[in-house]
Amino acid sequence: MSRSVLIDNTSSTSPAPLVPIDSFNFSERMDNEQILAIIRPHWFTNVPWVLTSVLLAFVPFMLTIFSLLDFLPNFKFHLIIGYFWYLVVFAFTFEKFISWYFDVYLITNLRIIDFDFHNLLDRKFSEARIQTIQDISFKLLGTSQTLFNYGSIKIQTAGQNPEIDFERIANPEKITKLLQELCQKNDSII
C-alpha cells in the first residue's frame, strides 16, 4: 500500500514536513482513517503581520527621538510605557503566529477536515466526507500568489457544510489533483 507524501505548505520548493505525517494525530480521528496530507497556510501569508510587528517595535524609539514623551514627569514612566508597549506587541505577534500555526487542513482517505484557528477564543472545526464532494476549484489571485504559488481551494459538498475553503495554501493545483484522485477512487468503489 502506497503512502501519500505530506504536503508542507510552509515552502513551495521544499517538501520537508514540519510534522511527520505518522506522528500527527487529532482527537476526531476515526479508527480506520489514514492522513494523506497535512496542509498549513503558506509562509508568505505571515509577511504583513511580521512587518507590522517590526514597525511597532520601533515606536518607543521614535517617541523618544521626537521627544513625544517629555510631558511625563519621570524617566520611570517612560520605562513603564515602553514595557507595556512591548508586551502589547509581543501579544499581537504571538497571537498572529499561533493563528497561522494552528490553522490546519487535513486530507484523509475518508474525509477533508478544516481546523480554523482565528485566535485563542475563536476556533472552528469543519469536515466533509470524500463521497459528498461535488465540485473542487482553486484560485491564485494577484502577484504574490502567482509568484509564490499559493492560493485558495473551494470545495463544494452535498454534506452538512456546503462549502469548505482551504485558504492561502501552497500548491493549490497539487492539492486539487489529490482531491480529484480521491473522489475518482471513491466513485469507482461505489
HELIX and SHEET records of a PDB file:
HELIX    1   1 TRP A   43  ASN A   46  5                                   4    
HELIX    2   2 VAL A   47  ALA A   57  1                                  11    
HELIX    3   3 VAL A   59  ILE A   65  1                                   7    
HELIX    4   4 PHE A   75  TYR A  101  1                                  27    
HELIX    5   5 ILE A  130  THR A  132  5                                   3    
HELIX    6   6 THR A  143  PHE A  148  1                                   6    
HELIX    7   7 PRO A  172  ILE A  189  1                                  18    
SHEET    1   A 4 ILE A  35  ILE A  39  0                                        
SHEET    2   A 4 VAL A 104  THR A 108 -1                                        
SHEET    3   A 4 ARG A 111  ASN A 119 -1                                        
SHEET    4   A 4 ASP A 122  ARG A 129 -1                                        
SHEET    1   B 3 ILE A 133  LYS A 139  0                                        
SHEET    2   B 3 TYR A 150  THR A 157 -1                                        
SHEET    3   B 3 GLU A 163  ALA A 170 -1                                        
END                                                                             
